[in-house]
Amino acid sequence: MRTGANEGKRPRVVVVGGGFGGLAAARELRRADVDVVLVDRKNHHVFQPLLYQVATGELTPASIAAPLRALLSKQRNCSVLLGEVEAVDLDAREIAFAERKLSYDALVVACGARHGYFGHDEWERVAPGLKTIEDATEMRRRLFLAFEAAERCEDPEVEREFLTFVIVGAGPTGVELAGALSETAHYALEHDFRSIDPSHARILLVEAGGRVLSMYPDDLSRRAVEKLDALHVEVLVDTKVVEVADDHVVVEGKEGKERVRTRTVLWAAGAVAAPIGRKLVGDRTDLVDRSGRVLVEEDCSLAGHPEVFVVGDPRELPPSGRRTVARRRARRAPAGTPRRAPGPARPRRSSARALPLRGPRSDGGGRTLVRGGDDRTLAFRGRARVVRVALRPPHADHALPQSRPGPPAVGLDLLHARTERRA
């Protein structure tokens, strides 16, 4: 089955991936005079920062996932299709998935990343990563089965193996996972077993670099180590994993190699971009790095194809585009870009009345006033919704602060150029 070009119709923007980048791109085009098609191999969006809580049993999968169709149900110009993109034809401006072809006028690729094993893909069978709901539930299964196996074990040596957990990688995922696992062992499972004491679990966090959370300032890394130490997590820095097996791992540090007997290894190190990046560039190996990230222009467009954008994990910005957060984003649409279909403009909502800055209190109507996280908003938390209003100091005479601008319209400048050519 083939869906042809949009001759005589509105331009079509195809967004590949329903993660943070893809969902933001689709929503940003909600008032544009275009048809948006979001394609993803899963029919739900996952809040990945909380996957570690699903892996340790603190949250259920439904707590961090939402159907893509429900999230976009009120966006009339957007449709959702289920499928995994198998090929991209840049010359014909088509993508192939689920035995069909779909043409586009502009393409936004936001497929995210998956865990990488630095050339040892055979380790994945023993050391699962944490990128999807399925990964989290598999990790949770292994963690709790380890405690169950230790409970029925009669050999103390084997029991210690089951109660030893090795987490590879001390980035945000590894640190969060280690802390949550320690809390589970010391508090959540404290009274659940009779033959073992879950608080005796040994948790090792292995990092090949010189410190944990290397992407953050040094003082935050030190504080993270202090917190992990308080949670009885052993942190090994300047130590790399050189072997992973069913009943042990071998780590190598400054003092040489060490064999750690364990039955549970969790992988939180390394990430590689989705395979679609290599499909985009084809034979142009100079446009992709070792991790599969595509080298793009400063506006996130693909070199030689200004109608194709790569955003999020699959893209690698040039050195000149890494200086600020603003430079990482696609540029805004120029003046005259059709952001909204023709018709009468919607009336603007009136600004909320400013309130003096006070602490949380009840407004007497069954609602609670809660200070916002940025100390500049208050939230009326009622039965079914949260309404935020701007804050100003008492007796201030100046006008209300303007709301923050939204994220840039990904791909709109490209779409504008395309429609001009079509005209």
Secondary structure, DSSP 8 states (H G I E B T S, - for coil): -EE---TTS--EEEEE--SHHHHHHHHHTTTSSSEEEEEESSSEEE-GGGHHHHHTTSS-GGGSEEEHHHHTTT-TTEEEEE--EEEEETTTTEEEETTEEEE-SEEEE---EEE--TT-GGGGGTS---SSHHHHHHHHHHHHHHHHHHHT---HHHHHHHTEEEEE--SHHHHHHHHHHHHIIIIITTTS-SS--GGG-EEEEE-SSSSSSTTS-HHHHHHHHHHHHHTTEEEE-S-EEEEE-SSEEEEEETTEEEEEE-SEEEE-S-EEE-THHHHHHTT-GGGB-TT--EEB-TTSEETTEEEEEE-STTEE--GGG-SSHHHHS-----TT---S-SS-----------B-----EE-SSS-EEEE-TTSSEEEEE-SS-EEEEEB--TT--S-----------TTHHHHHHHHHHH-
